Amino acid sequence: KLTGALTIAVNDEIVQETENLVVTAGKNWVADRMNNANAVMSHMAVGTGTTAAAAGNTALVTETDRNALTSTTVTDNAVAYVATWAAGDATAAITEAGIFDAASSGDMLARTVFSVVNKGAADSMTITWTITVS
């Protein structure tokens, strides 16, 4: 079973903690990756879509920005992905996020929809997303 949770911090202050949905395409990616068939997860995207996450999702509803991961850490049965958006980057009322294996398009591992996180032009934002295999 794959589960996930993420923590969103704006200006180093936690503003949101939520669970995510590991989508069907993400589960397929994990199985293929076990056979070394896919690229590693490398990017995180944010957006303004509010449609509930569903197993069949392959993209965000309204992606506004995608950044390369700043770190990936494996601890026992969990992988923590971290991405950062600097001041001036991804300025929006953010309501969704996803993890991908490419700078555009690509395979989506997980998606979540959450209460609005307002990221102003002067704000920095970091999302730490942990996927656990149990």
ZIMO-V216073 format. One record per residue. PHI is phi as a letter, one per 20 degrees, with the letter a starting at -180 (999 if undefined). OMEGA is omega in whole degrees, -180 to 180 (999 if undefined). Layout:
PHI_OMEGA / PHI_OMEGA
//
This chain:
999_177 / d_176 / c_-180 / b_177 / b_178 / c_177 / c_180 / d_178 / c_174 / d_-177 / l_177 / m_177 / d_180 / f_-179 / d_-177 / b_171 / c_-175 / b_175 / e_179 / c_175 / d_171 / e_-172 / f_-180 / g_179 / f_178 / f_177 / f_177 / f_178 / f_-180 / f_180 / f_178 / f_-178 / f_178 / f_176 / d_179 / l_-175 / e_-176 / c_171 / f_178 / f_174 / f_-172 / c_-175 / b_173 / c_-179 / c_175 / c_-179 / a_-176 / d_179 / f_-179 / c_177 / f_-178 / g_176 / f_-180 / c_-177 / g_-178 / e_-180 / f_175 / c_-180 / b_172 / f_179 / f_-179 / c_-179 / f_178 / d_-180 / a_179 / c_180 / c_175 / f_176 / f_178 / e_174 / a_174 / c_-177 / c_177 / d_176 / c_-178 / l_-176 / d_-178 / c_175 / c_178 / d_177 / d_180 / c_174 / c_-178 / c_174 / d_-178 / f_175 / g_179 / n_-178 / d_178 / m_177 / f_-176 / a_170 / e_-170 / e_-178 / c_-180 / b_177 / b_178 / b_177 / d_-175 / c_178 / d_-179 / b_180 / f_173 / b_-175 / l_178 / m_179 / e_176 / e_178 / e_-174 / b_178 / b_174 / b_174 / c_-174 / b_176 / f_-175 / g_169 / d_-180 / e_178 / d_179 / f_-177 / f_-178 / e_-176 / e_167 / d_-177 / c_176 / c_175 / d_174 / d_-173 / c_-177 / d_175 / d_-178 / d_176 / d_-179 / c_999
//
